[in-house]
Amino acid sequence: MVRKWAFRAVLGYLLLGLFLYVYLFFLADSSLPEAYKGSSADPATFMNAREIMLSEDFSKIKNLLFFLSTPYEWLFYFLILILGISRGFEKWARGTTKNRFLQTAVYLFWLSLASFAAIFPLQFISYKISKTYNISTQTFSMWMKDELTDFWVNYLIMFIIVSVLYGLMKRFKNRWWLAAWVLSVPFTIFMMFIQPVVIDPLYNDFYPLKDKALEQKILTLAEKAQIPADHVFEVNMSEKTNSLNAYVNGVGSNSRIVLWDTTLEKLTDKEILFVMAHEMAHYVEKHIYIGITIYLVLSFFGLFLASKLMRGIVANYKDEIKVSNVSNLSSLPLFLLITSMLMFTVSPFSNWISRYQETRADRYAIEMTEDKQAAITSFQKLSKVGLSQVNPPVLVKIFRYGHPTMMERLSMLEQYEREKKE
């Protein structure tokens, strides 16, 4: 039975991969509609023929890796359950120590290590592709350092979550999901508070913006938007990527305005001010807090469904998945499998909400800066440097895009200009 399930799972994954390859490389339509030809959204107006070809090739490969990675994660969790590996890790942990927290630490270490080893090939392929297309500038040693930092940061966070979660499962047999959800509220806010000052500096060096004249322009813009900010931070990303980015993150006194040095190098001051106005819009329109609220609502129902599904699966298939009780540590891959599937299922909705907020931020930015040309050229440069498709396929947009497509963003600017003239 186990071999049959494993064979079917692997075969299903391979067939899915074949379907995705055919869809993305042969069936999906990413061509520009005729109405947009010659407009600011037409790649031919700001990219040469080679850049257009590279953007199409790079986007197809990255999209394929995206769609393959999540089901690959599901396959890993499924196999580690039915092959008894998770149960073996739990026995190993129990044989090492009698302390429950140390058992969790040992079990989670081996599960995290197995997950890291299983997912590493896809991560490495993604890195090599980004290097080939000149998106990534990292050396292998630098990239590996970030991967290992990721491993330990995620391990520590997961240790806290799993220790609390399985403690609640043992104490509240049927209502553990509700207690877990209640505790997730302060934990989520806490993580957002420490992200800019504790976690982010583990990966990059942050320092005050060197260009003081530009910093003053940004702070003036922030003051106009009623954002409390005394400094703008610059982060050295050029040693890792050629991509462009800027953001406002954190909550309360730990909120930060951050610019990548690649953005400073490749965008003009006017373009940077448009980008920063866009990021400030998320703060002004409370998108961070709206996002937290939506996340908490979805996690409420998600944890409820996860508890019901776990109970039903363990009750009916405990011999097949080698898990005798929901509160056993060996059930963790089942919990991660279910929650990952639920998150993927709701991703079209969460992406739609995100795209709506990003559209609002674009409109806010153009209204604040009143510089249509800077807005257009900043979007064009983002597409060109990142080798992104202007009009991605429908499935890619639905499941992957948290931002409007570049065609939509640039056409919005044209529409705004027409509305302004009227």
N, C-alpha and C positions, 0 to 999 in steps of 0.2 A: 504493500500500500504506500509506504513512504517513498519508495523508488518511483512509483507511478505518479504520485503527486509532484515529486521533484522534477521528473521528466516533463510533465505537462506544464509546470510553471516555467521552466527554462524554455521549452518550445513556444509557449505563449509569448514570452518576452522577445524571442527571436523573430516571431511572426509580426509582433507589434513594431519592432525595429525596422523590419522590411517595409511594412506599410508606411511608416513615418518617412523612411528614405524616399520611397516612390512619391509620396505626397509632396514633400518639401522640394525635391529636386526635379520632378517631372509634371506634377499636377497643379501645385499651388500657383496662383497668379499674383505676382508682385509688380506687375507693370503699372505704369502711371496712366490713369484715365486720360483720354484725349483732351478733355476740358482743361487739364492742368499743364499740357505741353506748352513750353515757353514761359510759364509762370515762375515765380520764385521757388515753387516747390519742385520744379523740374530739375533732377540731378544734372542734366546736361548743361544747365546754366551756371553751375558752380563746381562741377567735377569734370575731369577729362575722361576719355573712354576707358582708360586702364583703371582709374579709381572706381568708376561705376561697375566694371567687371569684378574688381576685388571686393567691393561692398556686397555685391550679390553672392559671390562665392563664400565669403566670410560669414555673412548672415545665415546662409543655408546650413553651413557646418555647425555654427553656434546654436542655431535653433534645433538642429537634430540632437546635439548633445544635451540641450535643455530637456527635450521631451524624452530622451533615453534615461536621464539621470534619476528622475523620480521613480519610475517603474523599476529601475535597477535597485533602488533603495528598498522598495517593497519586496522584490525578489530576495534580497539579502535577508531581510527580517523573516520572511516566510521560510526560507531554507534553514536558517539558524534555529528556528523553532522545531520544524519537523525532523531535522537531523539530530535533535537532542543536544546541540551544541550549547544552547542557552541553559538547559538543565545541567549540563556538565560544568559550566561556569559557576552556577549557583552551588553545586556540590563542592567545587573547588574552594569557593569563598567560605562555605560553612566549615570545611575541613581546616581552613587556615586560622580562623578565630571564632570565638563565641560572641564577640561584640557585634551588635546588629549594624552599627554605623561602619565598622571596619569591613563587615561582610559586604555591605553595599559598595564600599570603596573598591574592594577587590573584584567583585562581580562586574562593576561598571568599568573598571580599568580594562578587563579582558574583552568585554563587549565593545568598548570604544576602540580598542586596538584592532579587533577583528573588523569593525566597521571602517576604520581608517585604511586598513590594508585592502579591503574589498573595493572601496570607492577611489582609492589612490590612482588606479589606472585611468579612470575617466578624468580626474582632476589634472593628471599629468598631460593627457592628450589635449585638454582645454588650454593648459599653459603653453604647450608647444605650438598649438595653432595660433594663439595670440602672439607668440614670438614670431612665427612665420609671417604673419600679416602686419608686423610692426606695431601692434597695439601694446603688447607688454614689452617693457624694457628691462625686466628683472633678470638677473643671473639666476642660474638654477639654485645656488646656495641661498640667495636672498629669498627666492620663492619657497624653498624648503623650510627656511626659518619661519616664514609666515604660516606655513602649513602646520608646523609643530606648535607654534604659538596658538593657532586655532584649536589644535587638539587639546592643549592643556586648559585654555580658557573655557572651551565647551565642556571639558571634563569636570572642571570645578563647578560651573553653573549647573550641569546635569546632576552632579553629586548632591548639591543642595536640593534641587527639585525632586530627585528620585527618593532621597532620604525622607523628605517631608511627605511625598505622595504615598509611598508604601507604608509609612507610619500611619497615615490616615486610613489606608485600606485595611490595616489590621485593627484599627480602633473603631472605625465606622464601616461595617461590612457593606451596607447598601447605600449609604449617603456620603461616601468618601468623596465623590465627585463634587458635591456641593461645598464641602469644607475646603477642597482643593481650589475651587473657583474663588471662594471668598479670600483665601490667602494669596491668590494670584494677583489681586487688585493692588495691594501695597507693593508686592514684589515687582510687578511691571513698572510701576512709577519709580521705584528705587533703582531699577536697572536703567531707566531712561535718565535718571539723575546722575548716576556714576559713569555712564557711557562716555561722555566727552572728556572726563578728567582722569579716569582710571583705565578703561579698556582701550579706547582709541590710541592713547600714547604708547601702548605696547607694540603697535604696528608702525607708527610713523612719528616723526618729530614735528611738533607744533611750536610755532613761535610768532610773535607779533608781526603784522604785515610790515615789510620793509619800506614800501612805497607810502610814505606818510601823507602825501598829497592825495593819493587814491583812497587811503584809509579815511581821511577827513570827508571826502565825497560820499563814501559808503555810510559813514556815521551820520552825515547830514540827511541822507536818504532814510536811515533807520529812525532818526529823530522825527522826520516827517511822517513816518509810519507808526510813530509812538512805540518803538521797540527800545527797551532799556539796554544799551550796549555802550561800552567804553573802549573796546578794542576789537579789531578784526584780526583773525588768526590766519596764518599762511602755513600750509603743510607741504612738505617736500615729497611730491608724488612722481616727479619726473624720473626718479631712479627705479620706478616700478611700472609706469604706464605713460602712454602718449595721450590718453583720454583726458577729457575736460570735465570738471565738476566744481560745484560750490554748494554750500548748504548751511542751514541754521538748525542746530540740534540741541538736545538737552532741555531741561525744564528749570524754571525758577532762576536762581542765581548762577546755576551751572550752564545756562544756555550760551551757545557760541556761534558767532558768524565765522565761517571757515571758507577759504579759497585754496584750491589746489594751485601749486606753482605753475603747472602746465596751462591752466586757465589764464593766469597772469601773463604768461609768455605769449600765448597765441591769440588772445582777445584784446581789443582796444579798450580803453577806459569806458567808453560809452556802452560797449557790448557787455562789459563786466557789470556796469551799473544796472543794465536791463536784467541780467542773470540774477544779481543780488536782489533786485526788486521782486523778481519772481519768488525767490526763496523767502523773502520777508513776508510775502503774501500768505504763506503757510502759517506763519506766526500770527499775523493780523487776523486771519479768518479762522483761527483756532483749529486748524487742520490736525495738529498733533493730538489735541484733546478729543476731537471727533474720532480720530483714528483709534485712540485708546478705548473710547466708548464702544465703537463697532467691534473692536477686538474682544472686549469683555463680553459683549452680547453673544458673539459667535462662539467664544470659548465656553460660555455657560451651556449652550446647547451641544457643543462639541464634546465636552466632558460628560454630559448626561448620556449622549449617544454612545460614547466610548465605553462607559460603565455597563450599559445594557448589552452592547455587542460583546464585550469581554466576558461578561457573565454567561451569555448564551453560548459562545464559542467554547469556553472552558467546560461548560456543563455537557456539551454534546461531542466535543472532539478532544477531550483532555489527553487521551492516549495517543492520538495522532500528533498533537503539537507538544507533547511531553510536558504539560503544565497541569498540575493537580488542583491548584487553587489560584484565584485571581491575585491574592495578596503575596504570592510567591514571587521572588525577584525574577525568576525565569520567565514570567509573563511580560516583562518589560518590552521585548521585541514586538509582542502582540499589541501592546498599548501604542508603541511608536508607529507600527504599521497602520493601525486604525486611525490615529490622529493625522498621520501623513496623508492618508487617503481622503479624509474629511477636509483637510486643508486644501488639497488639490481640487476637490469637488467644488468648494466655495470660492476658489481663486478667480473664476470669471466675474463673480459679483464683487469681490474685494478689489480686483483690478479696475472694474468699471467705476467704482467709487473713487479710486485713486486717479483715474483719467479725468473724471469730472473735477476733482480738486485741482489737478494740474492745469486744466483748461481755465479754471477760475484764477489761478495764480498767473498764468500767461496774460490774461485780460487785465488783471490788476497791475501787472508790471508795465504793460504798454500804456495804460492810463496814467500811471505815476511818472514814467519817464518821457512819454510823448515822443518817442524816437523810434518810428517804425523801421527805419533802415538798419539801425543797430540791432533791433530785435530779429530782423530777417537774417542778417549776416551772422549773428550769433548762433541761430538755429542751423544755418547752412554749414558753419564751421564744426558744430557738434556732430552733424551727420558725416561730414567729410573726414574728420579726424578719427571718429569712432567706427567708420566703415559700416554705418547702419543703413538699412533699407528705408527709403522714404515712404513706401507703401507696402508694408509687410503682408503676408497672407493672413486670411481671416482667423484661422486657428491660432496662429502665432500671436496676433493682436489680442485675442480673447484670453489666452492662457499665460502670456508672457509680459504683455505691455502694461505697466503701471502708469505710463505716460501716453498722451495722444501720439499718434504717428506724426512724423515730420510733415507729411502732406497735410494733415489736419491742423497742425500748429501754424504752418505758414499760410494756409488758406484762411485761418481765423484772423490773422493779421491783415490780410487783404480785405476781408469782410468788415473788420473794424474800421479800416480806412474809408470804405464806402459809406458805412453808417455815420461816420464823423462828418463826411461831406454833405450828407443829407440833413 
